Amino acid sequence: VQVVESGGGLVQPGGSLRLSCVASGLTVSAYNTRWHRQPPGKEREFVAGISSGIGVTIYADSVKGRFTISRGAAVNTVYLQMNNLKPEDTAVYYCNWQRGNMDYWGKGTLVTVSS
């Protein structure tokens, strides 16, 4: 099983980025997918999630209205569209695919929001 995040980079405040999370080696249809982030010197925190099946979404209060989690046309891909980025969004962003006690994580992608 492999999970790979991509799409991070340096962006100015107010800008946008779209992160991708691709899973391979598992039957993704039954998995819930979540994005998390770890700001420098802080604990990892939940950002957004999308459930298996009908795709119910949930967001941390800090990103509601700015970030959108969605599935790609390829079922093994989940995106995180991030708009109106703020310096406090700077972090390494991770995704995980979870089903029961099976839980697979990627190595993360760095997002830096700075002028």
N, C-alpha and C positions, 0 to 999 in steps of 0.2 A: 504494500500500500504506500502510495506517495501523495503528499499534499504540497502544492507549491503556490505561494502567493507572489504576485507581481504587481507592478504599477506604481510603486512608491517613488518618491523623489522630492525635490525642493520646489516649493510653490510659495508665492506671496500671499499674505493675508487677503482674504476675499476670493481667492482663486479656487479651482476645482481639480480634483483627481478622481480617477476611477481605478479601484483596486480589483484584481481578479484572484480567484481561488480555484485551482483545478485539482481534482482528486482523480487518481487512477488506481486500479487494482482492487476496487470494491464496487458493490452494487449500490450506487448512490441513491437510488429512488427512495429508500427507506430511512435515510439519514437526515437528521437535523443539522443545519449548518449555522455556525456563529462566527462573528468577527469580534476580536478582542484587541486591546492595545496596551502597551506598556510604555508610559512616558519615562523620560530619563530620571532615574533615581526613585521611581515610584513603583507601586504594585501593579500587576496586570489587572485590567478592568474590562468588563463586558461592554461591547459597543452596540451590536445588533445581531438579530437572529432570524432565521426563516425555517419554518417547520417542514418536515416531509409531508407528502400528500398535497393538501390544498395550499400550502405555503403561507401560513399565518406568520406575520412579521412582528417583531418587538424591538424597541430601541431604548437605549439609555437616555435619560432625560437630557443629558448634555449635548446630544446629537440630534434629537427630534427636530424635524423640520429642515434639517440640513443634509442629513445622510439618508441614503436609500439602499436597502439590501434587495437583491433580486437574483433570480436564476437566469442563466444564459440559455440560448437556443440548444446548446449542448448540455445535457442533463448533469454532466459532471463539473459544471462551472457555476460559481456564484460570484456576483459582483457586489462591490460596495461603492456607490457613487457618493462622493463627498463634495459638497458645495459650501460656499461661504466659509472657507477654512479659516481657523483662528490659530494663533501661536500655541495655544494650549492643546491643540490637536496633534502637536508634534509627538511622535511615538513610533515604536515598532508595532506594526499591525500584523496580527496572526489570525488565521482562520482554523476552525476545527470542524470535523464531521463526526457526529456522535449518533450511536444507536445502541441503546441499552448500555452495557458496560464496555462497548467498543468505542474508542475515542481516538481519533487520528488528528495530529497537528502538523502544520507546516513550520518552517523556520523563520517566517516573518519577512515583512518588507518595511523599510524605513520611510516614514513620511516626515518631512521637515517643513514647517510653515514659518517663514521668516522673510523680512524685507531686506 
